[in-house]
């Protein structure tokens, strides 16, 4: 009898002991720690005018299966808590919208977040400050002012009109009492640089950014308290034409009705500084007719053409108090307030991102000195020279050197002069940087110096709106490693306020087709959430009245045919990409009306649910093989648009519209199949691009799709393991091959070095991605056949292979929006010995690495806290599948789920794992 009760009691005691021990282990785990808090995708002291800003953060901590169970947010102004979320039971760490008292104009707020982990342990951090801009028109007291320099009277096509920069100044007094806060609110029609007491305000450049100025104008908010002094102070502003009044794109080349001044004639500045004292009083110093205006040493300043600076004309102390000019400054001219909406800038600013020292200097001809910076960037230089006063130094830029004489190659610049001029003041070492121009270059040529310059006379300053630190990739093939570096370099050079096609020639426009083809790759290389948030506003502003999205945005050229199938579709594809990668539904809400208008435009233009080619029809741009018809491409993208619209409607809870677009997609698919697809999986087009697009866009019936993928693989193999595709086809070929299991062939394409291939550019010395597969070769004779006038050596479209590198080679994919749940399925292949890489997602860093050791394959994976993943591996030989050296078997606590569709399926939480096995 006693034994009957004793054994259960003993078991309960042991069980309780085990439970308590397990609880102690859990309690001993360090709490998850909150890192990287952000508001509207940006960190630090952020300026916003969003009614309900969104908060985000990441988590870090040791151990496996770590996750957040709740969060708590507080937002405070200087007097009170304006929002306290309370403890919210949720694992959400991003896209959390403010839900408190209405935010007030011109106030500073601070916020804190507390995250509770699986053991209810809390981590609290300050999210920093954010400040609201001037939210009401009545808050603005400043006027738009400028300095009058006359009007353009040059011949439209024969001569360049490059007016000087305008200079504005104002002295003011700060009271002899303690400053609580000092904030500058500034903007311009054109470009401006702000200084206070001789110091530039901020590192940001090319302010206030490029917009359709008739629709909106952005302003900046700066904390300038540290720059102010009690007593006398001075504000200085330099103004240049910029995108507002300067040369834009290829207008001069194509002899447009306008070649400059697309938005306005004269740049103008508006701003005000709010000085708040601790005694509760405020002073506002705003732009008005009491300011002073003049010109200065910047004699020319144009984004495309370059900058001319005569240091002899410097007016020392012009932006400091007590300045007395040799010639009196004028009263500024007042300009009318623009019609566009005034808004706080929502994106990432152009800033210096990298400094490059020359790797080599040559003298191809007497007095001509060329500096090689080692890679092809977008940016400016810092010049450091010593020469007699009045020495005129001409600075030219190029991406390559001429093969025949080692001189600078500039033929591909077309109408972009891309030349800076510096005239020395004399009397010692002088340093200078351009302010309002930038160039695409690897090589810098100096002429005009009386003596040989020093090796450090030129320093390269790479400029970009982004930092390319989200993704890392290395492999057993050094060519592919260089390719990834080239992709990063080229993305940085072209994510410059808008996603430009190229940074060097007379174009630099936000081409829509290039942008959407590369968009997913862009997210793996950099955090582009804020950048694309801004550019999607540009795209929406530029949408044609009849519904089509333009070829590029902003769109300064008012030509109704400026659209093209497979280009205009960026208006649907990029919002979808933003939602998928960042879990952003607000971007869908903002874009929804425009996307609906676009789909209505396509429906009106279609016959029998198929789209004819129309507009510019760029097609599979720069294809090396047979042309895919415009009608095929237009109809294929129409189907893809409908598919994505259905998914986005579902994400927004628009069930009726989701059903409508699913039905539309099915109708397009049926019509497309009937006209373009054959029962054996082939297409009427007979091109690699046609097969790839139809497969990727889900236009094949499920039973036929594998046959079509096999035909695509055969076409590539018969072409010598090489593409015959252009901008549209190339990315989709790689994705489709791996989606249908043709990994070995995808890796052979990836490592190919014969033309056309990525490796071809690398073995020919590229440091960036080229516009053309054969933009340059080391065989000088072959270069004669290349069209130099349409040839960019910094053009990211073919860099879209980065999507395949991360999505398939490393196997890093989100399962649903926002990388909370992941699907990890690397494309293992004997064609590569090893791969390693990582991606900093919106939820933290995910890393993946695999390598072969004889017959054994080892795969290492790290997931950040608060994420889970389904891991798909090949079937392993019996008894060989191990994790961290231990044999894996199915069971309650095992990550091994079993087999599915001929593959091994595992489910894991956060932490690090190492799997090894021998394939069946």
C-alpha positions, 0 to 999 in steps of 0.5 A: 500500500505504501509503495503504491502511494510512494512511487507517484509521490516520488515521481511528482517530487522529481517532476517538480524539481525538474520544472523548478530547475528548468525555470531557474535555467530560464531565469538565468538567461539574460533578458533580450536586449532592445537595439536599433530603435527607429522612428519611420525607419530612421534613427537619431533626432528625426524630423517628421510631419507624419500624423501617426509615426511608426516605431521599430526596434530589434532584439538581441540575446543569447540562446535559442528560441528567444522571443518577445511576448509583449512590448510597452511604448511611451511617448513624452513631450516636455510636459507630459506623457502623450501616449502610453500603449500599456503592456501589449501582448505581441511579438511585433517590433516594427510598423507600430503606429503612434496612437496617442494625443495629436502631435503638435507643430514644432515640438520635440518628443522622446520615446521609450520602448520596453520589450518583455521576453519569453520569461517576462524579463524586461529591457527598456531603452530610450528610442531617442528624440523625434521632432515634429516639423512646422505642420501648419502653413501659419507656422511659416513666417519666412519668405522665399528670397534670392539674389537676382543674376539675370535671365538665360539669353544663350542659344538653347542648344549651342551654349551652356547657361551656368549662372553663379551661385547666389549668396544670402546672409543675415546677422542677428542677436541672441539674448543674454540668457540660457537657450533651451533649444534652437531649431532651423527650418529650411528649404529651397527651390534649387539647392542650398547649403546653410551655415551659422557663424561660419560652420556648415549645418549638418553633413547632408548635401543636395538639400532639400532634395529633388521633387516635382516642385509643383506637387511638393517641396521638402524642408529640413529641420536642424538642431542648431543650438550648439552653433549659436553664441550669446550676442552677435550671430550670422546666418549664411546660405548659398543657393544653386540651380540644382534640379529646379532650374539647372540642366536635367537628364538628356534634354540637351542631347535630344533637343527638347523644348526645354533643356533647363529651368523645367520647374523654375528660373531662379532658385530661392531660399526660405527658412527660419530659426526658432530660438527658445529660451528657458524662461519660456520666450521665443525669437524667430529669425526668418527670411525677408527683405532685410537679409542681404544678397550677392554672388561669390566665388562659385561662378558656375554650379550645375549638377551635370555640368560641374562647378567653377570656383574662383578662390580670389573672389572669396569674401572671408567672413561673409557668414560670420557676424561683423562682416563688412564687404568691399562692395555693398551687398544688395537687398534680396529679391522676393519670390512667390510661394510655390504651389507644391505642398511643404513637407518634412523630408521622408527619406535618407539624405545624400551624404559623404559615405566613403573617402578614397585615396588614389592608388595610382597617378600617371602623366599620359602627356606633359602637364596632364595628371590622372589619379586612379581612385581604385573603383568607380564611384559617384561623388566629388573630390577634395582638391589640395594644391599649392600654386600662384594666385590665379592658377586655373586648374581644370578637373575632369572625370572619367570611368575609364582610360583610353587604351591607346594613350592612357588619357581620360575616356569621356565619350560616354558622358555625352552632353554632360560637361562633368568638369570642375574648375578651381582658380587658386587664391595663392599664398599657401596650400588650398583645399576645396570641395564642390558643393552643388555638382557630382560626377560618376568616376574612377579617374580624375584628370588635373590640368593647368598646374605649373608643377607636378602635383602631390600624390595626395592632391586628389581625395575621392569623396563617395556620395550616396543616400544609403550605406551598403551594409545590410548584406554580406556575401563571400564564396569559393569563387573570388570573381563572384566576391568581386561581383558582389562588391561591384553591386554594392558600389554601383547601388551606392553610386545610383541610390542618389536622392532617386534611383538613377540609371547612371551617375556620369552622363547626361541622364541620372534619372529615376528610371522605373524599369531599372528600379523595379528589376533591382528593387529586391536586390537593393533590399539585401544590400542596403536598408532602403525602406526610407529611400524607397518611401521617398521615391514612391512619393515621387513616382505617385506625383509623376503618374500620368493623368490617364493612369500610366506610371512614367519611364522615370520619376520625378518626370520633368519632361511633359511628354504623354508617351513617356511610359513603357510596359515593364517600366511603368509596372514599378508602380505596383512591384516596388510597393509590393516589395516594400510590404514583403521585405519590411512588412509595410502596409502604409506604403500600400495604403498611400500607393493604392489609389494610384495603383488602381488607376494604373490597373484601370489604364491597363484594362482600358488598353487591353483586348481580351485581357491581353495588353498590346505593346504601347508607349516607348516599349523598351522591351528586354533592354540590351538583350543579346539574343532574339527580341521578345515581342512588346505584346508578350512583355506587356501582357506578361507584366499585366498578369503579374501586376494583377497577381500582386494587386490581389496579394496587396488587397488581401494585406489591406483587408480589401477582400472585394478587390482581392477577389477582383484581381484574382479573377483578373489574373486568372482571365489574363492567364487563360488568354496568355496561355492560349496565345503565347504558350504551347502544350509542351511548355514552349512559347511562341517567342522562343526566347529565354526571356519569354520562358523566364517571365511566364514561369516567374509570373505564374502564367503556366499551368502547374503541370506544364511549368516544370517542362517549361523550366526544363526547356529554359535550362536546355536553351541556356545549356545549348547556348554554352551556359550563357544568357541571351537576355537583357534587363528584364530576362536576366534576373528572372532566368536565375530565379526560375532556374533555382525555383525549379531545381536547376541549381547546378546550371544557375551556378555555372551561369553565376560563375561564367566569365565568357561574354555575356556574363557577370564574370566577363566584366570582372575579368575585364577589370570592372569595379562596378556593374556595367550597363552593357554586358560588353561595355568594355574589353581589354581587347582595344580593337573590340571597343570600336564596336561599342556605342560609347554614347550609350554606355554607362559603367555604373548601372545597377540593372544587371546587378539584380543577380544579388536577389538570387545570391541571397534568396537562393544561394544563401537561402534567405527568404521571408515567409510572409511579410517582414522576415518574422517567419523565414523560409531557409532553403539554400541552393546547394550545389557541387559547382561551389565549394562554399558560400557564406553571407548574412542579411540584416533584416528589419528584425535583425541579422540572419546568416547562412553558410555552407561548405563541402568536405568530401561527401559531407555538406555542412550548413550553418544558420543563425536567426535573430531573436523573435524569428522562426524558420522552416528549414528545407534541406536535401534528403540525407543518407540514413544516420548522417543528419546531425545538428552540432554533432548530434544525430537528429531524430524526430521527437517533441524537442527536435527541430526535425519534422520529417520529410516532404516532397523529397526533402528534409523539413526542420523548424527552428527558432532563434539561435545558431545551428550547424547541420551536417549530412551526406546526401542520399 
